[in-house]
Amino acid sequence: MKNQQFLEEDWDYAIILDCARYDVFQEVYTDYFSGNLEKRNSNASATPEWVEKNLNRRQNINWFSTNPFINGRNIKLNEFDYIPEKYETNPSRYIANVVDIWDSSWNSKMGTVTPEAVNKEFKDKKEDISDRRTVIHYMQPHKPFIGYGSSRMENMKKQSIGKIESESRQILPDSVSERLSSLIERLERSETAMKIGLMMSLSPMNFVKAFLGDSEETMKILHEENMRKALECVQELATDLDGKVVITSDHGEAFGEQGVWGHHIETHIPPLIEVPWLEVENTKS
């Protein structure tokens, strides 16, 4: 299996489907595209780790970003709460032009940016961007699962940018901060806590159904539905793109494999690091 080598690859437009599992993508992509699909090895299991490892030099690219971790606000990864201090990358330093869709088109009711909003932002700004390679970063299939709830956690991630910029974050005493970090680390290693964390964006009824039923199968179905919502919009957008288009992901998602649910930094198991790499030939009507 080849390594992803995202920025070294040949493409004019790179579509990132945040959190897309390879096996689910493989099952559905032919409903929308024809092309050459390969399984690639990502070097990261979560977006901050992927940014840290891949954005290590200046890139003359545009980046339409729905993920606050990739922003044009001169904010380093480790300024977000609970991102390890060693993650020092500042995307503003390495990306020529970041279009902060996460800011302009965030849907606070859903706790995400919808794929339809990504398409609108790109079409509105396409004429204004320079003739550079362009990344179009969709948040789906990442939770929340559209139509099944909303994500307070993702809203908090987005809102934290304002606190960082205003330097108004609450500063805890070192002793309290260390104990809190230790507690969070223990919870992240707990399979039950990881499972709850993945399902927290579901409505109460859907949460109970997913948690007490066949959790793995239920979450895969929701993941697929979220992915299809994104692919429908990618299909629409790709028909108007001139040049080589690839579709990939920064990392995958785990549904109980090796006791892991969701995705976590430096958790390099196959469901999290195996990602699609599709070189699009044609869209299907």
N, C-alpha and C positions, 0 to 999 in steps of 0.2 A: 504494500500500500504506500502510495506516494505521500510526502508531506504536503501540506496545503500551500505554503510559501505564497501567501496571498498577494503581497505587493510586487513580487517578482514575476508573477504570471502575466501572460499576454491577455489583456482585455481593454475595452473602451468603457464599458459600463459593468460594474460589479454589483449585483443585487445580494444583500445580506439579509437572510431570514433569521433573525435572532433566535437562537435556541433550537434550531431545527434538527431533529433526529434523522440520521441517514436512512434507517430502515423505513420510517414512515414516509419520508420524502420519496424514496424509491418506489413505494407502492402507488403514489398519487400523481407524480409529476407528468406522466404520459397523458393525463387528461387535459393538460394545458400546453405542453411543449414537446417538440422532438429535439433530439440532440444527443451528445455523448456524455453520459453520466459516469463519474468515477467516485469511488469512496476515497476520501482524503483524510489524513491524520492531522487534526488541529493540534497545535502545541499548547492548548489551554482548555480549561473546563469551565470557565466563566468569563464574562466580558472584560472585567478589569485586568485579569491575567492575560487575556488575548491582546488587549491594547498595549499592556506593558511589554509584551514580547514581540509584537509586530510593528509598533510605531516607534522605531528606534533611530530614525533619521528623517530629515525633511522630505516631504512628498508633495509634488506639484499636482495635487488632486482636489476635486470638490467632494464633499461628504455631506449628504443629506441625512441628518442623524435624528432618529427617534429615541435614542438612548442617552440619558443625561451624562453617563460616564464619558461619552464622546461629545465634547462641547467646544464651542469657540469662545468661551468665557475666561480663558486663562486660568483654569482650575485644574489642579493636579488630582490624580486618582486618590491619593491618600488623604485628601481634604474631606472626602466623604466619610461619614461615620463607619467604623468597623472595617474599612479597607486597610490591609496591612501597610505599615509605614514604608516598607521597601518598595511599594508600588508608587513610583515618583513621576511617572509619565504625565506630561501636560499636553493633551491633544492639540491645543492651540499653537503649540510650538512646532508641531510636525506636519500639520495639515494646512495646505495653502488657504482653503476656504471651507469653513464649516457652516452649513445652513442648519440652525438650531430649531428643527421642527418640533422637538420635544418641548420647546418653549412656546412657539407660536400656535401650535395646533394640538396641544395636550387636552384630552378629554378627561376632566377631573371626575366626572360621574362614573366613567369606565375605569379610570386609572391607567390610561395608555394613550397612544396615538393610533388611530385606526388606519388601516391600509388605504382607505379612500382619501384620507387627509394627506397621506404621503403623496399620492398621485396628484392631488390638487396643488400641493406646494411645489412639486417638481415642475408641473406644467406652467404654473404661474411664474416661476423663476428661471426656467430653462433658457430663455433668451438673454438673461442678464449674467449668466455664468460664463467664465472664460472657456476657451477650447482646451479643457483639461480632461484627463480621465476622471470618471465620476463614480462614486459609491452612492447607492441608494439603499438605505438601511431601514428595513421594516422591523417593527417590534415583534410582530407575530412570526412564529407560533408561541412566543414567550407568553406566560400568563400576564394578565388575567384572560380567562377564556370568554371571548365575546359572546354575550347572550346568556351566560351562566353565572354572572356575578360581576364584581369589580374589585380593584386592588387598592386598598388603603396603603399597603406597603410601597407600591410603585409611586403613589401620590407623594408619600413622604420622601422618597428618593428625589423626585423632581423638586419638591418644595425646599429641600435642603440646600439647593443651589443658592436661593435667595439668602438663606442664613449665612452661608459661606461668604457670599459677596458683601454682606453688611457687617460681617464679623460679629454677629449677634448670637452665635451658638453658645449654649450654656456650657461653661467650663466646670467640669467636676473635679473635686480633689483627686490627686493621683491615686490615693488608696482606694477610693470608691471606683474610679475608672478601671483600675487593675482588676478589682473583684468582678465588675460588670463584664469586662472582656473575657475573664476566665469562665464566667457563667455562660456567656454566649458561645464560647468555644466548646464547652461541654454539651450544650444543647445541639449545636451543629453536628456533633458526633452521634447524637441519639437518633435512631431510625424513626421513632415515633415523632420526634420534634421536626425532623426533615419532612416527613409525610404531611404533617399538619401545616408546615410552612408552605408547601407546594399547593395545598388545597385551600388555604386561607382566603383566596380571592373568590371562592365559590359562594353562592348564596347558601343560607343555612340548609335548605332542603337538598340542594345539590351536594353540599359538603357531607351530610349524613349518608347520602346514597353512595358517594365515592369512598368515604372512609370505612363504612361498614360492609360494603359490597365487595365486588371484585375490583379492588382499587387499581391494579395495574391495567386491566382492560378498560376501565372507565376513563382513566387519565390518558391512555393512548387515543381513545376515541375523541376526547376533547382536544388533544394535541393535534390530531389530524384535522378536525374541523377548523381550528385556528389557522393551521397551515393552508388549508384550502381557501380561506378568506383572503389570506395574503397572496396566494398564487393567482387567484382570480384578478386581483388588481395588478400584479406583476405582468400577467398575460396582456392585459389591456395596455399597460404602459410600454411594454417591450415592442409592440407593433409599430411604435413611432420612434424607436431608437435606431440611429444609424451607427453601425459599428459592431464590434464583437461584444456579445452579452454573456456573462457567466452568472450563475446563481449558486450561492454557497451559504455557509453559516459560520459564526464564530465558535460555537460549541453546540452540544446536544442537550439532552434532558434524560434523567434517569427515573425509572418507575419501579424502584425496588431492587434493581440489580445490585448485587453485593451489598445489600442493606442501605443503598443510597436512593434518596428521592430528591427531585429537583436538580439543581446544579450548584457546585461549590468550587471555590478557588482551589487549585492544586489537588483535584480529585480525579486522577487520570485513568478512569475506567472506560471501556469501549463505548458505552452509550453517550458519554460526554465528550469524547475526543474524536469520534468517527463522524465526519460531516460530509455532506454532498458537495460535489463540484460538477456542475452541469454547464457544458458549453452549448448554448442555445443555437439550434439551426433554424427552427420555425416555431411560430405560435399556432395553436390549434383553435379553430372557431367552435 
